[in-house]
């Protein structure tokens, strides 16, 4: 007996829609997990796999409760997603590999029996940006307070120094009391240096930008530090990419930054070692705005320029020149590395903790950046980056300004 089966034609357009859905899941930047009615993963996009630290074969068919776990005991966000039509909440994701990742979880229940689509947005970077914004606000307030305190200290400090000088002149050189007055003068000088650093941090002078070579700043620092290198047993190497165009910098301020970095490097090599300077050209994506310290800082948008000379938009590649300073010293512990640019933080007994903060301010005033990478016992690298354009000005030239290396870092 023949049984006639009715085959319903597949809805027109279903296959293209499924293909579009797969492409969308593969391209979306947030993690996406599709769950069956039993709470098992039937599909996961690459972003979800990266967030969970797993491969596709290790996810499909697994119970989601073993993958998406809240760090809060007793909290079950997946069960909540199956109970309600839509869910949106922040959780601390606990991946199987360990650690905690803050994520925004969105759950969408659909169909019968119920299925759930989970969307996981990594909040690590947004929270880091919020912390950096709050830190900058605190530093701005601290800078204003420091400027006021420094001015109030400087005047009486000058009076103490003058009085001590007069008192010292009334003692014979062999008078034991003159030693105590000398101590007063030494401490007055030390406080004056601290006050000067406070003022420089709180109210940095605007750089006087002129075309200059970063390699010249490096060579000047090497010459100024020659005696320090000899006493510490430090060997120096300088490598500058030939043919680099001048860029808009304040050479004195840049030299001050490189000198501060150099002194820190020498102190990190008590048994001697190698200090290497590299000046080179590379490419970076243009930031959304210039990283200057003041509210109005940025790369100014002027009247539309011809296409060949127009400044690149945010996200486009731009040329930057770098000074890379690498030492073979003791390195920096991770706990210290996170606080390097905090004002008044110092690991030196007599350090003011303002050296690197001032360097960061100078680099921001140039529209550039300073970064430190280090491994305890493995040396330290400081990277100074300068844009190949004048701050608050038009681009100095076209892409040809970057030379042959301009296209080598795509």
N, C-alpha and C positions, 0 to 999 in steps of 0.2 A: 504494500500500500504506500503510495507516494504521499508525502506530507508537504504541502506547499508552504514555504517560508516567505514571509514578506520582509524584504530588506528595505528599510527606510533610507532614502538618499541622504547623504551627509549634508548638513546645512551649508549652503553656498557661502564661502568666505571663512569657514571655520579654520581650515589649515593655515591661511595667511594670518589669521588672528593669533593662532597658537604660536606661529613663528615670530610674530611681532612681540608677543609676550615673552618668549625666550630671549629675544634680543634685548628687550627692555630690562629684564632681570640681569642680564650679563653686563649691561652698561651702567646701571644705576650705581651711585657711589655708596648707598646705604646697604647694610646687610638685609637680605630677604630670605625668609624660611617659609615654606609651604607645608602645613601639617595636615595629616589625614584625621578622620574622626577619633582614632585611638591615640592621637598626640604624637605620631611618628613623622619624621621628616621625609617628605616625598621629593622635595626639590630645594636646592640652596644655591644662591648666586655666589660668584667669586668673592664679593665684598664680605658676605657672611662667613665664608670659609677663612678669609684672612682674619676676621675679627675673632673667630673661635680658635684659630691656630690649627685647623684640621684640613684634611683633603676631602674631596667629594665622596670618594668611596667609603670614607670613615663616618660620613654623616647620614647618607640616605638609608632609611629604614630604622634609624635609631630613635629612641624615645627622646623627645625634646627636653624633658625634665632633667636629663643628664647632661644637656648642653647649655641650656639657658637657665642658669640658677642665680637667684638673687643672693647677695652676700648677707642679707638680713635673715636670721633664723626664722623659720615658720612662714616666710613670705613665698607665695607661689604665683608669679605673674602669669604663667601659662594657663593655669586653671581659671584665673580671672578672665583671660582672653576668651576661653570657651564659654564662660557664663554670660558675657555681655556682648552686644553687637560690635561695639568699638571700644578700644582701650588705649589710653595714652598716659604713660607715667615714666618717671626716671627710675632706673634701677642700677645697682652695681653688679655688672656681669662678672661671673666667676668662671672663666674658661677652664676646661679640663687640664690645661697645662699649668695652671696656677696664676696667681695675681688677681687683680680686680680692675675692671674697665667700666667707667661710667657710661651708660648708654641711655638713650631715649627709646623706649619700647612702644611701638604702636601695634595693636592687634585688631584685625578685621575678621569677624566671623561671617561665614556665608554658607549657603547650600543646606541640603538635608540628605543624609546626616551632616552635622555641622563640621565644617573645615575651618581652619584659621590660617590667615596670612600674617606673619610677624615681620615687622620692619624694625631693624635695629640701627640707630644712628649713633655713631661713636662721638661722645661728648668730650673726649680728652683734649683735643685742640681748642674748641671753644672755651672750655674752662681754663685752659692755660692762658688764652688771650685775655679772659676776664681777670685772672690773677695778675697778669702783666699790666693791664690797665689800672687796676687798683694800686699796684706797686708804683707805677708812674705818678699817680695822683698823690700818694704819700710822699714820694721823693720831691715832687714840686712843692708841697707844703713844707717839707723839711728844708728845702733850699731857701725858701723865703724866711723861715725862722732862723736858719744859720746865718743869712746875710745880716739880719738885725742884731743877732748876738755878737757876730764878729765885729761889727762897727762899735758896739758898746764896749767890747773888750779892748779894741785897739787903742783907744785914747788913753785909758788909765795905764795900759801896758807901756805905752811910750813914756808916760810920766815916770813909771817905775824904772825903766831903763836909763833915762837921763839922770835920775837921782842916784842910781847905783854907780853910774860913770863918775859923777861928781864926788861921791863918797870914796870910790876907789882911788881917785886922784889925791886924796888927803892922807892916804896911808903910804908908808914906805914899802918898797917892793918886798922886803923881808918880813913885813908885819904879818903875823898869822891871820889877822882879821881880813886881810885882802883876799885870802882864799875863799872866804864865805861870800864876799861881794862878787868874786868871779863866778861862783856858782849861780848867784842871782842873775848875772848877765847872761850866762849860758842858758838858763831856763827861760829868761825873757826872750832870747833869740829863738828858742824852740817853740814857744807859744806864738811868736810872731809868724813863724813859718806855718804853723797850724792855722792861724787866722787867715793868712794869705791863701792857703789851700781852700779854706771854707768859702772865702769870697770868690775864688776862681770857680769853685763848683757851683755856688749859688747863682752867680752872675757872670757867666763866661763871656769873654769879649767875642764879638762877631768876627769870624775869620775874614781877613783881607785876601780875597781870592785873586790869584794871579796864575798864569800858566807856569807850571813847574814840573820837575821830574822827581818821581818818588825815589829813584835810585840815588839822586843827589842827597836826599834826606838821610837815606841809609848810610851812605859813605860818610856823611858828616858825623853821624852818631858813632860809627866805628872809629873815626879819628878822635872824637872826644873821649871815648871809653878805652883807648889803647892802654893806658896805665892800669885801669881796673882789670882788663883782660890779662895783662902780664902778671899782676899780683895773684889773680885767681887761677892761673894756669888754663885759661880758656882760649881755644883756637877758633878763629872765625872763618866763615866761608860766605862770600857774597856772589850771587848769581842773578844778573839782571838781563831780562829779555832784550836783545838789541833792537833798535828801531822803534821803541815805544814813543808815541806822541806825548807832548806835555799835556797835563790835565790841570784843571782849576783847583788849586789848593793854597792854603796858607802854609808856606814851607816851615816857618818857625813853629807853628802849632803841631804840624805833622812830625817834625823832628822831636818835639817834646814828647809826643805819644810813643814814638819808636824808642827814645831814650829811656822812658819809664819801663817799657816792656823789656828792654835790654838789661836794665839794672835788676829787675825781678828774675830774669833768666840767669844772670851771673850768680845771684844769691842762691838760686836753686841748684847750683853746681859747686858745692863747697870743695869737692875733690878735683875740680877742673873738668873739662869736657869740651864739646864742640857746640858752637852757636852758629846756626846757618840762617842767612837772609836770602829770600828769593823775591824778586820783583817780576811780575808776569801779567799777562792779559788773559782774561777768560770772559765767559758770558753768564748772565743771570737773568731771571725773569724780572721785569720791572715790577716793583711793589705798587700797591694801589695808591699810595701817596708817599711822599718823601718822609724819611724817618727823623726829620729834624726835631729838636727839643721844643721849640716854640710852636704855639698853636697855628701860626701862619706859615710855618715851614712847609716846603713841598717843592715839587717840580712844576713851576708855573706854566699854565696853559695860556699861550698868547694867541694872537690872531692866526688863523689857519695859514700854514706854510705850504709851499709846494710839496708834492708827495715825496720827492727824493730827499727833502731836508726835514720832513715833519718828524717830531719826536714820537717814538713808539708808544702805543697805548699800553694800559695795564695788562700784564700777562705776557707781553711780547718780550723777545730777547733783547737785552741791552749789553753793551760792553762795559766791563769793570776792570780796573787795574788793582792788583793785589800786592800787599807786602806780607810775606809769610815768614815768621820768625820761629825757628824750631831749636830747642835746646835738648841736651842729653842728660838733663838733671833728674832730680828725685821724683818729679811728677807731683800732681795735686790730687789728694783724696776726693772722692765723689762728693762727700758732705761739704767740703770746702769749695769745690768747683761751683756749686749752685749759689754761693754767696759772694763770689769774687767781686761783683760790681755793686754790692751793697755799700752805701756810705758808712764809714767808721768801722768796717769789718777788716781786720788785719790779723795775720798770723805772726807778724813781727813784733818783738817786745816794745819797740819804740815807733812803730808805724802808726800813721794817722788814719789809715784805712780809706784815704781819699784819692790815692794815685790812680787806680783803675777807674774809679767813678769819674774823675776829671777826664781821663782818656776817652771814656765812653761818650761824655758830653762833647768833647772836641770832634769825635768822629760823627756824632749826630749833627753837629753844626755844619759839617761838611756834606751832610746827606749820605754819609757812608755808614759803615758798621764795623764792630770789633767782636770777634768770637774767639773763644779759648777751648781747645780740646786737649785733654791730658789723661794719662793713665798712671796711677801711682807706681813709681819705680820705672816708668817707661818714657819719661820726658814730657815736654809740653810744647804745643804749637799754638801760636797766636796769629790770627788771620785778620788783617786790616783790608777793607775793601772800599774803593773810591769809584764813583760813577764817572764814566768818560763823558761828562757834560758839565756845564756850569750850573750850579744851583741857582734857582730863580732866573734861568736864562734859556735860550734856545740851545738845541744840540749843537755841539761845536762842528760836527761834520757828519757825513753820511756813514754808511756801514764800512766804507773803505778806511775809516779812521781806526778800525779795529785791527787792521793788518791781516796776515795770513792765518793767525790763530782764531780770528773772529768766527770762522765757520767750523772750527774743529771740536766744539763742545755742544753739539746739537743733542 
